[in-house]
Amino acid sequence: MIRIAEPLGTLARELLDRRTAFPMDGDAARGSMLVVGGSAGSGANFNVVPGSAWFSLDRRFNPEEELETELAA
């Protein structure tokens, strides 16, 4: 999971610099974002190597961003 999440973390940091040109209340609302691992899980118990693992992604797009381009990223 860490090998998959690491590049997503890099992308999340890059997205923090993107801002929409549309008028918004407050600068924080103007940004793009990606939350990696808001929820995560694996295994059935401690001290057991899990057969699978998962984590969530929450991507907030700006109106100027193209969905297909962002999905490819």
C-alpha positions as CSV (number, residue, x, y, z in Angstrom):
1,M,0.0,0.0,0.0
2,I,2.8,2.4,0.8
3,R,4.3,2.0,-2.7
4,I,0.9,3.0,-4.2
5,A,0.2,5.8,-1.7
6,E,3.6,7.5,-2.0
7,P,3.1,9.0,-5.5
8,L,-0.4,9.9,-4.6
9,G,1.0,11.9,-1.6
10,T,3.3,13.7,-4.0
11,L,0.4,14.5,-6.3
12,A,-1.6,15.7,-3.3
13,R,1.1,18.2,-2.4
14,E,1.3,19.5,-6.0
15,L,-2.5,20.0,-6.1
16,L,-2.3,22.4,-3.1
17,D,-0.8,25.0,-5.4
18,R,-3.7,25.0,-7.9
19,R,-6.3,27.7,-7.5
20,T,-9.5,28.3,-9.5
21,A,-10.1,31.6,-11.1
22,F,-13.8,31.5,-10.1
23,P,-14.8,33.7,-7.3
24,M,-15.0,31.9,-3.9
25,D,-15.4,32.9,-0.3
26,G,-11.9,32.4,1.1
27,D,-8.7,31.3,-0.5
28,A,-8.9,27.7,0.9
29,A,-12.1,27.1,-1.1
30,R,-10.3,27.9,-4.3
31,G,-7.8,25.1,-4.1
32,S,-7.7,21.6,-5.6
33,M,-7.0,18.7,-3.2
34,L,-6.5,15.0,-2.8
35,V,-6.9,13.3,0.5
36,V,-5.1,9.9,0.6
37,G,-6.2,7.4,3.2
38,G,-9.0,9.2,4.9
39,S,-10.2,5.6,5.5
40,A,-7.9,2.5,5.4
41,G,-8.0,-1.1,6.4
42,S,-6.4,-4.5,6.2
43,G,-6.2,-7.8,7.9
44,A,-8.3,-9.6,10.4
45,N,-6.2,-9.2,13.5
46,F,-2.9,-7.9,14.7
47,N,0.2,-10.1,14.1
48,V,-1.3,-11.5,10.9
49,V,-0.1,-10.7,7.4
50,P,-3.2,-9.5,5.6
51,G,-4.2,-10.9,2.2
52,S,-5.5,-7.5,1.1
53,A,-5.5,-3.9,2.1
54,W,-7.3,-0.7,1.0
55,F,-7.4,3.0,1.4
56,S,-9.7,5.8,0.2
57,L,-9.0,8.7,-2.1
58,D,-11.0,11.9,-2.0
59,R,-10.2,14.2,-4.9
60,R,-11.7,17.7,-5.1
61,F,-11.6,19.2,-8.6
62,N,-11.6,22.8,-9.7
63,P,-14.0,23.8,-12.5
64,E,-11.0,24.4,-14.9
65,E,-9.6,21.0,-14.5
66,E,-10.3,18.3,-17.1
67,L,-11.7,15.1,-15.5
68,E,-10.0,12.7,-18.0
69,T,-6.6,14.4,-17.5
70,E,-6.9,14.3,-13.7
71,L,-8.0,10.6,-13.7
72,A,-4.9,9.8,-15.8
73,A,-2.7,11.6,-13.3
